[in-house]
Amino acid sequence: MMSVAFLAASLFALFCLWLNPVGYVGAGADDERYLAVARCWVEAGTPCLPDDHWGTRWPVIAPAAAALALLGDSRAALGIGASLSWGLALFGIAALATRWFGWRAGVAALLALAATPVFTTFALTPNPNVTELAFQLLALTAVTIAWRDGSARWAFAGGLLAALAMATRNTSILVLGAGALAWLFLDPTRRRPLLWAVPGLALGLGAEMLVYALATGDPFYRYALALSHTGIPSAELPEGFDTSQSPLFNPAYIAAWRREAGVEIWWPIDGWLNLIAGGRLGPLLLTAALGGLLLRRTLAPEARATLARAMAATLLVVLLLTWGLAVDPKARMFLGLAALAALAHGAFVAARGRGRIEPLAIGLLGLHLLLGLGTILNFPHSRDGEAAARSWIAAHGDDIEMAESAKSYLTFVPSARDLPLQGAGRPMLVALTANACAEVIYDDPRYGPTASVVADARQSATSTARLCLFRYADDYWTRARGSEGG
């Protein structure tokens, strides 16, 4: 029964991925940075020395580079490399929930996380969000085994896995801090073997520092890049925002970030409200919270205490991320909350109140699955745009130039790679727009419309963004050159 249930849950996870395999997006998204570094690794035949914080995240880059080297430079190869983290995270949540609450909880938690849009829509593109979560869950599973078995070996493995989470993104230091704080409240007679996680962590971090010391002479090179990344301009901040200031406990940063779901009530809580209001993570959080209100008494005392400790640690991390580090409060930064909510769903399904599974626990999980699948299905992707671009280039290739964002967006369309960038003087332009193509055409007071729409392609059924093929007005380049001369 258990094996069949896990097999069915795994097939459901693959169905979530098949429903809308979003994959690489580019056009200014962070996956463009990771792809560039992975291509550098492939071209050089060795890891490239990073010059920004994106390039330091080798657990994200290495699988992508290996897949590109082995399978060729393609969307499919990149997706295969990235999907390893997605699979590890699903394994981690199932293993952890099973260790904490039983196998039924493992199945339910796997289902819940797989149907979470902010998790699965990142499955096929290199990103630190899923990779960091995967190593955090695996580390916590290893430490759980060490705690129950008194195993120094598993504790050491947990430390190594935590080091991989740190190598993926420095925000994992908050999880380490929460774990150290939790250790203080454990049974003193059983917590000593867990200290073996410290040398495991030190070995992992020390090995990385040694590599940087040999390559640059500075063992802290990676951390210097990480601390300087806040000075990089972001489209998520208002134009002219002073990024030279430190974000640490900085109300100006916290208040300035663009709200993902558009909710603006009071800056200290806007980040959390937008997580709840947004479709990428909100339904999972709301259904888990409702379960906590209505089903907590069905949990055994030990399970209730375990879940309460996990919630306290996770909320501490969220507080420090939101107010301490003042990170951009997007759903992708809070996959730890997603994991907690998935574990809660698992605990409620496994509780078997009054000797049976509570129908309400199944209903809340089912509601999340339905809402999550709907959001995943309608999530923006580039498949339609790529197919359209191939046909446009086949028909008008010699007449087309590319906007820079469209060039990145279509990086896996071979026929688009050799097209010149905008400004080459060709009569047609492929560009990405945030709204309908016609809305970006403006009227020059002296000459009328600057262009006309030849064709467009959507990014999803619900997205307003479009990939557009424009034809410049007949005298556009004459006017542009005249304006430059004047």
N, C-alpha and C positions, 0 to 999 in steps of 0.2 A: 504493500500500500504506500509506504513512504517513498520508495523509488519511483513508483508511477506518478505520485504527486509532484515530486521534484522534476521529473521529466516533462510533465504537462506544464508546469510553471516555466521551465526553460523554453519550451516551445512557444509559450505565450510571450515571453520576452523577445524572442526572435520575430514573432508576429508584430510586436510594437515597432521593431526596427524596420521590418519589411514594409509596414504601413506607410512610412515616409522616411526613407533613408536620406536625411538632409545632407550630411557630409560637409565637405569644404564649401565655404561661402566667399571668403576673400573680401575684396572691395573695402579694405580698411579694417576688417575684423581681425582679431588677434591670430586666427589660424593662418592668415597670410604671413605673419612673422615666423611662426613655427615651420611652415612649409619652406620658407626661404632658408632657414637655418638647416633644415633637413637636406635640402638640395645642396647646400654648401658642404655638408658632411659627405654626401655621395660624390660630389665633384672632386673634393680633396682626397677622398679615400681615408679620411681620419676626422675626428671631431674638430670643429672650427672654434677658435678662441672667441668667446662671446664679447660683444661690445655694448650689449644692453641686457636688461634683466630677463627678457624673453629667451635669449640665447643660453642662459645658464640652466634652464629647466631640462636637463638632459634626460630624465625619465620620460618626459613627453616626446622629446625629439628623437631619441635613439630608436624606438620601435618604428617610427615613421620613416627614418632614414634607412633602416634595414629593409623595410618593405619596398621602398622606392628602388633601392639598389638591387634587390633580388627580382622584383616583378616589373620594374620599369616605372617611368614617371607617368602615373595615371591616377585618376580619382579612385579607382578600385583599390590600387595598391596602398594609397594613403589611408583609405578607410580600413583596410585590413590591419595596418599597423596601429591605428588609433583604437580600434575595437578591442584590443587586448585589455586595455584598462577598463573598458565597460564590462567585459566579461569577468575580470577580477573583482570589480566592485560588486557585481551581482553575487558572485561566489562568496565574497566577504560578508555581505549583509545576510545571506542565507545561513552561512556558518555561524555567525555571531548570534543571530536570533535563535538558531537551533540550540546553541550552547546555553543561552540564557533562559529560553522559555519552552523549548521542545521543537520537534520537527515540523509540527503544524505551523508554528510561528515562523519557522524558516521559509516555508512555502509561501505564506501570506506576505512576509516582508519582501521576498523576491518579487512577487507579483506587484506589490505596491511601488517598489522602487522602479521596476521596469516600465510602469505606466506613468511615471513622473516626467512630464515633457522636458523640463530643464535638464534632466539627466540623459534621457535617451536621444534627444535631438543633438546632443554633443557626442554621440557614440562613434561616429565615423570621421571625425576631424580632430587633429591634434589640439589638445587643450589641457590646462592644468587642473581644471575643476574635477573631472571624473578621475584623473590619475591620482590626484591628492587624496580624494575620498577612498579610492581603492586601497591605497597603502595604509590609510588611517584605519579602515575596517579590518584589514588583515592584521595590522599591529594589535588592535584591540582584541581580536580573536585569539592571537597567540598569547597575549598577556592573561586572557581569561583562562586558557588552558593551563598556563603556568600557575595561576592562583589556585585553581582547583586541584591540580596534581602536585603542586610544590616543585615544579620543574624549572630549574635554572636554565636549561637549554631552550625551552620555549620562551622564557623571559628574554634571553639574549636575542632570539629571533625577532621577538616583538620590538626590541630596541633597534635592530637593523632595519626593520620595515618602517619604523617611525623616522629613521634617518632618510629613507627613500621619500617619505612624505615631505620632509623638510627640504630635500633636494628638489622636489617638484614645486613647492611654493613655501615661502617663509612664514606664511600665516599659520602653518602647522605648529609653530612655536607656541601658539596659544593653546592648542590641544595638548601639547606636552605639559604646559603649565597647569592646565586643568587636571591632567592625569597625576601630576606630582602632588597637587593639592588633595585629590581623592585618595592617594596612597596614605596620607596622614590619618585618614579616618578608617582605614581597614584594620582588621584584627592584628594586633602586633605580633601574635604568635605565628601568623601565616603569611605576613607580607614580606618577610625578609628575602625569600627567593626572587621576588620581583625586582630587587635591586640589580639583578643581572641584566636588566634591560639597559642600565646606564652604560656599561662597557659596550654593549651592542650598538647603542646610539653613538657613543664616542667613536667607535671603530668606523661606522658609516660616514659620519661627518668628517672625521679626521682624514679618511682616505680621499675624500673630495678636496679638502683643504690642501693635502699634500700635492695633488695633481695641479692645483692652481699655483702653489708655491713653486713647483718645478717649471710651470709654463710662464709665469709672470713675475715670480719673485715675491708675490703677495698672497699669502694663504687666505686672506680675507677679501680677495678680489671679487668674488661672487656677491658678497654682502655689500661691498661698496657700490656695485652696480644696482643692487636692489634698493639701497637707500636713496640713490639718485634718480630713481625712475619717476618719482612724483613731479619732477621738473618737466617731464615730457607732456606737451599739450594734449588735452583730451577733448573730443567732441562732446563728451558727457558733462563738461563744465561750461559755464557761461563764457562767452567771448571776452577776452581781456582779464580773466580770472588770474590772480597772482599764484602761479604754481611753485614759486620759489619758497613759499612758506612751508613749514613742516605741517603735515596732516595730523600729527599725534595730538589727540584730545583737542582738536581745532574745530570750534563750532562753525567757522566760515566754510570749511570743507564739507562738513556734514550737511549744512544747509544748501550748499551750491549744487550738489549732484542732481542731474536730471532724474526725475521720478519715473521709474519704469512703467508703472501703471497710471501715471498722471494724477495720483492722489497727493494733494498738498494741503495739510491741515496745520501741523505744527512741526517744525524741523526735527526736534529730538525723536519723534516717533514716526515720522513720515516713511523712513526706510522700512520699518516693520509693517506698517499699514499697506505699503505697496507690495510687499511680499505676499500678504494675505489676499490682496485684491487682484493680483496678477494671475493669469491662467496657467503659468508655467510651474508654479509651486503651490499657489494658494489652496486649491481643492484638497491636496494631500494634507496640508497643515490643518485646514478646517475640519476635515472628517476625522483626523486623529484627535484633535482637541475635543470634538464632540464625543468621541469615544471615551476620552479621558473623563469627561463630565458624567457620562451615563453608565459606563461599564467598569469604572475603576474598582468597584466593590466586588466584581466577579474575579479579580486577580487574587492569587494566593499571596499571603504577606511577603514572602521572599521575592516574588515577581514584582509586586508593587514597589518594594524597596529598591530593587534593581533599576526599574524604570524611572523611579524618582531620582536616583543618583545620576543616571544618564541624562535626564532632563536638566538637572541643576548644572552639570558640567557643560552641556551644550549651550544652555542659555548664557552661562558665563562667557563662553567663547563668542557668542553672538553679540553680547554687550560690548566686549572688547574690540571686536571687529568693527562694529557700528560706531561706537563712541571713542574708543581708544585709538585705533588705526584710521578711523574715518574713511573706510574703504567705500568704493562706489557700491551703493546698496542694491545691486542687481541680484536676481534669484540665483544666478550661477555661482555667486560667492558664498552661498549658504546651503551647500549640499549636505553639510552636517545636520542641519535641521531636517532635510529630507530623509536622511538616514534615521534620525530619531523618530520621526513620524512613521516611517515604514516599520521600525521595530515596535512601536506602540500598536500599530495595526496587527502585527504578528502576535503580540502578547494578548490582545483582546480576542483574537480568533482562537488562540490556544487555551484560553482560560477555562472554557467548558463549564460555565456557570450552571449550577443545578444539574451537573452530570452530563450536559450537552453543550454544543457550540451555540452561543447566543446568536439568534437570527439578526439582531441589530449589528453585531460585529461583522457578519457577512455582508449585510446591507450597506454599511458605511464603506467597507472595502470595495464593494461592487460599484458604489456611487463614484468613488475616486477613480476606479478603472475606466468607467464610462466617460467621465469628464476628461481624464487624461488622454484617452484615445482620441477624443474629438479634437483636443488641442494639438496633439501630435500630427494628426491627419492634415490639419490646416496650417501647420507651421511653414514659414517661407523656406523655399529651396531654390536651387538653380537648375534643376533638370529641364524644365520647360524652356528656360532662357538659353541653355546650352544647345538644345535641339533647334530652337529658332535661329540662333546665331549661325549654326552650321549651314542652314538653308540660305540665310541672308548672304553669307560670305560666298557660298557656291554660286549665287546669282549675281552678286554685285562686288565681288572681292576687290577688284582693282579700283573701285570707286569709294571704298570705305576706309575711314580712319577711326581710332578708338579713343574714347575718354579713358583716363588712367584707371578709374575705379572699375570700368567695364573690362579693361585688359586683365586686371587681377581676378575679377569674377569669372572670366572665361579662360583662366590659365590652363585648364585641361582640355581646351578645344584647340587642337594643333593648328588648324587653319587660321586661328585668331592671333597666334603668337607673333607672326611676321608682319602683321598690319601696323602701320605707323600710328603714333599717338596723335591726339587732337592738335591741330595747328599745321598739319602737313599740306593743307590746301586741297584735299580731296572733297568731292561734292556731297558725301554722305558720312554720317556719324553714328556709331553705336555707343549708347550711354545708359547709365543706370539713373533712374529717377525715383524719388520718394513717393510721387503721386502719378496720376495719369500723364502720359507723355505730352499731351497737348498743353498741359498746365505750365510746363517749363518754357514754352515758346513765348517770347515777348515781342511786343510791337515797338520797333524803332520809330520814333515820331516822324522821321523824314522818309522812311522807306517802307514801313509796314512790317509784317511778320518776318522774323529772321530765319525761319525754317518751317518745314511741314513734316508730319508724321507719315512714314511709309509703312511701318509695321511695329507691333509691340508684342511682348511676352510677359505673362504674369509670373510671380514668384509663389503664389498660392491662391486658393480660392478666396481667401479673406484679406490678403495683403493688398495695400494700395500701391506698393512699389512695382516698378516695371523696368524691363530691359527694352530700350527703344531704338528703333532705326529711324534716324532723321535724314531729310534731304535739306541742305542749306538753301536759302533763297538764292536766286540766280546771281544776284550781285553782292552776295554776302562777303566773299573774300575781297572783292574790289573795295567795298566799304571798310572792311577790317584793316586792309593795308593802308588805305587812305587815312584812317584814324591813327594808325601807328606813325605814319609820316608826319601828321600834323602835331 
